[in-house]
Structures are given as structure tokens and as C-alpha cells.
Amino acid sequence: MSTERGFSKQALAARIAADIPDGSYVNLGIGMPTLVGDALPADKEILLHSENGILGMGPSPTPEQYDAELINAGKQPVTLLTGGSIFHHTDSFMMMRGGHLDICVLGGFEVSEHGDLANWSTGDTSIAPAVGGAMDLAVGAKQVFAMMTHRTKDGRSKVVRSCSYPLTAARAVTRLYTDLAVIAIEDDGMHLVELAPGISLDEVREATEPELHV
């Protein structure tokens, strides 16, 4: 019998990948969201975009495929699929801001019950803020999937009634994926889609500030 509790990072990436429709244009944010690229089903044609100027980005390279000049926005080595393209940063941001991306997957420090996203600054002055293109992605993509842990390392909920950190975008997140649950964010608030393996509804409700509709 399995003793697994919660989604691991890799399992969460696979869960997100399963929800991405065939034919989608998708941006994967820096950090945990990049794992989704290696979890995409082989039977789907999904074009990955990177804000530094790639469309048709492939999975992580093998040692033989490694090219130091082919990196994603997080400076991680990537591959380029047949037919993929490389272009100027300005063109990339035109795609992001112009509503041409179907989905972006972003990490988060906090997500509110209305889909507000805070993912670029915690106010910690010892760490340089890293807004990057997150604001452009969050307001430009047709759907925003947030991928994060449900709680902070000290046990505080990151799924909140109102964000305490500076916002990346207001009412942007459409679906939230955490190590405890998958949650849809609709006009009337948060709706539970799926519990992670071994996690009870009571556990998720205890870890979630807003009301969770079931």
C-alpha cells in the first residue's frame, strides 16, 4: 500500500501537464514551473515559450544535447524542438502582452481567494526582487496556473483571503496547484478540484484561509 502523502514536485508537474490541452502555447515560469516541461505527454503537441525569446522549447537536454547558448529565462539549459524558433526579447514580450499565450504556469508566494497573485517580492531587503516578466505573463496569458507549496516553511498558509505581499497581478490566477490540492478559482471563490494523495479535506481546509467550496 502506498504511503505517499501530497504531491511531490514532479507529481505536481505531471498533474499540471495533464491539464494543458493539446495545441496550447504555454509559458513556464522560473523555478518549480520549469518541471512541467519534462512532464508533458508525448501524445500532445504543446509549444513552450520562454520569455527570453524561444518558441518550441523542448525538455531538459541530455549531456550530448547540451548547448551552453540555449537556455531558458531561468538560465537553465534547454533543447529546441524541430521547427522551434529563437527571436528578440521585444518580440517575446509582444507575444506575452498581446494575448497570444494560452496558459502560463507561475510560482507564487501567495494566491488570494479572488486569484490575486504575489510572486515577485516578500519585502525581504536581503533578497533582490525578481519581477522579471511575471507581470506581463500574468495579465497577458489567457489562463494562469499557479504552482506552489500550500504553506510556507514555517507553516503559514500561502492560500490567503488577501495578499500581504506586493501583487504581481490582480484576479489573474484561474487554477491553483499545490502539494495538497488542485483548486479552481472562480467568480464566487475557491473550488476544490482534487485532493493530493493521502491528504484529507480537513487538512486542506485547515491550511487554506478562504472558504473552500466542495
C-alpha positions in Angstrom: 0.0 0.0 0.0 1.3 3.4 -0.9 2.3 5.8 1.9 2.7 8.8 -0.3 1.2 12.0 1.1 0.7 15.0 -1.0 2.1 15.8 -4.5 5.8 15.8 -4.9 7.2 18.5 -7.2 7.4 16.0 -10.0 3.9 14.6 -9.4 2.5 18.2 -9.3 4.3 19.0 -12.6 2.7 15.9 -14.2 -0.7 16.9 -12.8 -0.4 20.3 -14.4 0.8 18.9 -17.7 -2.3 16.6 -17.8 -4.5 19.7 -17.7 -2.8 21.5 -20.6 -4.9 21.0 -23.8 -3.3 19.7 -27.0 -2.2 22.5 -29.3 -1.6 25.0 -26.5 1.0 27.8 -26.4 2.4 27.8 -22.9 5.0 29.7 -20.9 6.6 28.1 -17.9 7.8 30.5 -15.2 11.2 30.3 -13.4 11.7 27.8 -10.7 9.3 24.9 -10.0 7.1 25.5 -13.1 10.0 24.5 -15.4 9.5 20.9 -14.2 6.3 20.9 -16.3 8.3 20.9 -19.5 9.7 17.4 -18.7 6.3 16.1 -17.8 4.3 16.9 -20.9 2.5 13.9 -22.5 4.1 12.6 -25.7 0.8 12.4 -27.4 0.1 16.1 -27.1 1.6 18.9 -29.3 2.3 21.7 -26.8 4.5 24.6 -27.8 6.6 26.0 -24.9 7.5 29.7 -24.9 10.3 31.3 -22.9 10.3 35.0 -22.2 14.0 35.4 -23.3 12.9 34.6 -26.8 12.2 30.9 -27.6 9.1 29.2 -29.0 9.1 25.5 -29.4 11.3 24.9 -26.4 12.0 21.2 -25.6 12.8 19.3 -22.4 16.0 19.4 -20.5 19.0 18.2 -22.6 20.9 15.0 -22.2 24.7 15.6 -21.9 25.0 15.0 -25.6 22.4 17.7 -26.4 23.7 20.3 -24.0 24.3 23.7 -25.6 25.6 26.5 -23.3 24.0 29.1 -25.6 20.5 27.6 -25.5 18.9 28.5 -22.1 15.5 29.4 -20.7 14.6 32.6 -18.8 16.0 31.0 -15.6 19.3 30.3 -17.3 18.7 26.6 -17.3 19.9 24.6 -20.4 17.0 23.5 -22.7 16.5 21.9 -26.1 14.8 23.2 -29.2 12.2 21.1 -30.9 12.2 20.7 -34.7 10.5 23.8 -36.1 11.3 25.8 -32.9 12.5 29.4 -33.2 14.6 32.0 -31.4 13.9 35.7 -31.6 14.4 39.1 -30.0 13.3 39.8 -26.4 11.0 42.5 -27.6 9.1 40.1 -29.9 8.8 37.7 -27.0 7.1 40.3 -24.8 4.8 41.3 -27.6 3.6 37.6 -27.6 3.2 37.8 -23.8 1.4 41.1 -23.6 -0.6 40.5 -26.8 -2.7 37.7 -25.5 -1.1 35.0 -27.7 -0.3 32.6 -24.9 -3.0 30.1 -23.8 -1.5 29.3 -20.4 1.3 30.4 -18.2 2.5 28.5 -15.2 3.9 30.7 -12.4 5.2 30.1 -9.0 3.7 32.0 -6.1 4.4 33.4 -2.6 0.7 34.0 -2.1 -2.6 33.5 -4.0 -5.8 35.1 -2.8 -9.3 33.7 -2.9 -10.0 36.1 -5.9 -7.0 34.9 -7.9 -4.6 37.8 -6.9 -1.0 36.6 -7.4 2.0 37.8 -5.4 5.2 36.1 -6.6 8.0 38.7 -7.0 8.8 40.2 -3.6 8.3 39.3 0.1 9.7 42.6 1.2 12.9 40.9 2.3 15.5 43.6 1.6 18.3 41.0 1.7 17.0 39.4 -1.5 16.8 41.3 -4.7 13.2 41.5 -6.0 12.7 39.4 -9.2 9.7 40.6 -11.1 11.1 39.6 -14.5 8.3 39.2 -17.0 5.8 37.7 -14.4 3.5 40.8 -14.5 3.4 40.7 -18.3 2.6 37.0 -18.3 0.0 37.1 -15.6 -2.0 39.8 -17.4 -1.4 38.6 -20.9 -2.0 34.9 -20.8 -5.5 33.6 -21.3 -5.2 31.3 -18.2 -2.7 31.5 -15.3 -1.9 28.3 -13.4 -0.1 29.0 -10.0 2.2 26.2 -8.8 3.4 26.4 -5.2 3.5 24.8 -1.8 0.3 25.3 0.2 2.2 26.6 3.3 5.4 28.4 4.0 8.3 26.6 5.6 7.2 28.0 9.0 3.6 26.7 8.4 1.8 29.8 7.4 -0.8 29.5 4.7 0.1 30.8 1.2 -3.6 30.5 0.1 -5.0 33.6 1.7 -8.0 35.9 1.8 -6.0 38.9 0.8 -2.3 39.0 -0.3 0.1 40.7 2.1 2.9 40.9 -0.4 3.1 43.2 -3.4 0.8 42.0 -6.2 2.1 40.7 -9.5 -1.4 40.8 -10.9 -5.0 41.1 -9.6 -7.6 38.4 -10.3 -5.2 36.6 -12.6 -5.0 33.0 -11.3 -7.5 30.6 -12.8 -6.3 27.4 -11.2 -4.0 26.7 -8.2 -1.8 23.6 -7.9 -0.2 22.9 -4.5 1.3 19.9 -2.8 -2.0 19.4 -1.0 -4.7 20.1 -3.7 -5.8 21.4 -7.0 -8.2 24.4 -6.7 -10.2 26.2 -9.3 -10.6 30.0 -8.7 -14.0 31.2 -10.0 -16.1 34.4 -9.5 -17.5 33.1 -6.2 -14.2 32.0 -4.8 -12.2 28.8 -4.5 -13.5 25.4 -5.5 -11.7 22.1 -4.7 -11.0 20.1 -7.8 -8.8 17.3 -6.4 -7.1 16.3 -3.2 -3.5 15.2 -3.3 -2.7 11.6 -2.5 -3.2 10.8 1.2 -4.5 14.3 2.0 -7.9 14.8 3.7 -10.4 17.6 3.0 -10.0 18.7 6.7 -6.2 19.1 6.2 -6.7 21.3 3.1 -9.3 23.4 4.8 -7.1 23.9 7.8 -4.2 25.0 5.5 -6.4 27.4 3.5 -7.6 30.8 4.8 -10.5 31.4 2.5 -13.7 29.3 2.3 -13.2 26.2 0.1 -16.2 25.2 -1.9 -16.5 21.4 -2.4 
